Amino acid sequence: MATAATPVPRRAVLADLLPAASTRLGAQVRDLALVAGGAALTGAAAQLSVNVPGSPVPVTGQTFAALLVGTALGARRGVASLALYLLAGLAGMPWFAEGTSGWTMPSLGYVLGFVLAAGLTGALARRGADRTPVNTAVTMVLGSLAIYAVGVPYLAASLHVSLARAAELGLYPYLVGDALKAVLAAGALPLAWKLVGKR
């Protein structure tokens, strides 16, 4: 005899639906594993990298990974995960784009922006913004804007160029790819919620 699916909490994010730990320590261990896993996913995705002629900012998978981590884990765990990614990379872990690390990259501002974007997309997901295709696409676009809001000014300061020139180097060439990422997320995340609802 089939049992009815358990209702999904209205303010849940996808990570909240993982099997619950029976103790507080178990829940903390699970959260730490999610945080570390999100950082590792972002680091792995950063190695999917393609150079853009004339720009110091490569096309990578890390932006998409960072947005997904924030959305799936929620703001608190998402920020912790991307902060771990940032701090470990600054300390020498070679998992920024193209296996780099440290403070000297002109594209470091985008990594700083990942932390902000994870907080934003996680907070929106907590309000159900990842459960329909349109809302998910808007969430991804807002997250991308948060990344650019930090990354482009940082790029301008690092290269000693104007904001307009930094946008030419580190914003405009990536808009089509960002749109494709938003479309992909708009299909994947609501589908995940639909499958969860049928459990």
C-alpha positions in Angstrom: 0.0 0.0 0.0 1.5 3.4 -1.0 1.9 6.0 1.6 1.2 9.7 1.0 4.2 11.9 0.4 5.3 14.0 3.4 4.5 17.6 2.8 7.6 19.7 2.0 8.1 22.6 4.6 7.3 25.9 3.0 10.6 27.6 4.1 12.8 24.6 3.4 15.8 24.5 1.0 16.8 21.3 -0.8 19.5 20.5 1.7 17.0 20.5 4.5 15.3 17.5 2.9 18.3 15.2 3.4 17.7 12.6 6.1 17.7 14.3 9.5 20.3 13.4 12.1 19.0 12.1 15.4 21.3 14.2 17.6 22.4 17.8 17.6 26.0 16.7 17.0 24.8 14.6 14.0 23.1 17.7 12.6 26.2 19.8 13.0 28.3 17.1 11.3 25.8 17.0 8.4 26.0 20.8 8.1 29.8 20.7 8.1 29.8 18.0 5.4 27.4 20.1 3.3 29.6 23.2 3.7 32.7 21.3 2.8 31.0 19.6 -0.1 29.8 22.9 -1.5 33.3 24.3 -1.4 34.7 21.2 -3.0 32.1 21.3 -5.8 32.9 25.0 -6.5 36.6 24.2 -6.6 36.1 21.3 -8.9 33.8 23.4 -11.2 36.5 26.1 -11.3 38.8 23.7 -13.2 36.3 23.7 -16.1 37.9 26.8 -17.5 38.1 28.4 -20.9 40.2 31.6 -21.5 38.5 34.6 -23.1 40.7 36.4 -25.6 41.8 39.8 -24.3 40.3 39.2 -20.8 41.9 38.1 -17.6 38.6 36.5 -16.5 38.1 33.0 -17.8 34.7 31.3 -18.4 34.5 28.6 -15.7 31.9 26.4 -14.0 32.5 27.9 -10.6 29.9 30.7 -10.9 27.2 28.2 -11.7 28.4 25.9 -8.8 28.4 28.9 -6.4 24.9 29.9 -7.3 23.7 26.3 -6.9 25.4 25.8 -3.6 23.8 29.0 -2.2 20.4 28.0 -3.5 20.5 24.4 -2.4 22.1 24.9 1.0 20.4 28.1 2.1 22.0 31.4 3.1 23.8 30.3 6.3 25.4 27.2 5.0 25.8 28.6 1.5 27.8 31.7 2.8 29.9 29.4 5.0 30.6 27.1 2.1 31.7 29.9 -0.3 33.6 31.6 2.5 35.5 28.3 3.1 36.2 28.1 -0.7 37.5 31.7 -0.6 39.6 31.4 2.5 41.2 28.1 1.5 42.0 29.5 -1.9 43.6 32.5 -0.3 45.6 30.3 2.0 47.1 28.4 -1.0 44.6 25.7 -1.9 44.9 25.6 -5.7 41.2 25.4 -6.5 40.5 28.8 -8.0 40.1 29.0 -11.8 42.9 27.1 -13.6 44.3 25.7 -10.4 45.4 29.1 -9.0 45.3 30.4 -5.5 46.3 33.5 -3.4 45.5 37.2 -3.4 47.0 38.4 -6.7 44.4 37.5 -9.3 42.5 40.4 -10.9 39.5 38.1 -10.9 39.5 37.6 -7.1 36.6 40.0 -6.8 34.3 37.5 -8.5 35.2 34.9 -5.8 34.4 37.5 -3.1 31.1 38.0 -4.9 30.3 34.3 -4.7 29.9 34.7 -0.9 27.5 37.6 -1.4 25.6 35.7 -4.1 25.3 32.6 -2.0 23.7 34.6 0.8 21.3 36.2 -1.6 20.3 33.1 -3.5 20.0 31.1 -0.3 17.8 33.7 1.3 15.6 33.7 -1.8 15.4 29.9 -1.9 14.4 29.9 1.7 11.3 31.9 0.5 10.5 29.4 -2.2 12.2 31.2 -5.1 13.7 28.0 -6.5 10.5 26.1 -6.9 9.3 27.4 -10.2 11.2 28.0 -13.5 10.6 31.7 -13.6 11.4 32.4 -10.0 14.5 30.2 -10.2 15.8 32.1 -13.3 15.2 35.4 -11.6 17.1 34.1 -8.5 20.1 33.0 -10.7 20.1 36.4 -12.5 20.1 38.3 -9.2 22.9 36.1 -7.9 24.9 36.8 -11.0 24.4 40.5 -10.6 25.7 40.2 -7.0 28.8 38.6 -8.3 29.4 41.2 -10.9 28.7 44.0 -8.4 31.8 42.9 -6.6 33.9 41.4 -9.4 33.8 44.3 -11.9 34.8 47.1 -9.5 37.6 44.8 -8.1 38.7 44.1 -11.7 38.8 47.8 -12.4 40.9 48.5 -9.3 43.3 45.6 -10.0 43.9 46.6 -13.6 43.8 50.4 -13.0 41.1 50.8 -15.6 37.7 52.5 -15.6 34.5 50.7 -14.6 33.4 50.9 -18.2 36.5 49.2 -19.4 36.3 46.6 -16.6 32.7 45.8 -17.8 34.0 45.3 -21.3 36.6 42.9 -20.0 34.7 41.1 -17.2 30.9 41.5 -17.7 29.6 41.8 -21.3 31.4 38.7 -22.7 29.8 36.5 -20.1 26.1 37.5 -20.3 25.1 34.9 -22.8 26.7 32.2 -20.7 24.9 33.5 -17.6 21.6 33.4 -19.4 22.2 29.8 -20.3 23.1 28.9 -16.7 19.9 30.6 -15.5 17.9 28.5 -18.0 19.6 25.3 -16.9 19.0 26.1 -13.2 15.4 27.0 -14.0 14.9 23.5 -15.3 16.9 21.6 -12.8 15.9 23.0 -9.4 12.1 23.0 -9.9 12.5 19.5 -11.2 14.3 18.5 -8.1 11.5 19.9 -6.0 8.9 18.1 -8.0 10.7 14.8 -7.5 11.0 15.5 -3.8 7.3 16.1 -3.6 6.6 12.7 -5.1 8.7 10.8 -2.6 
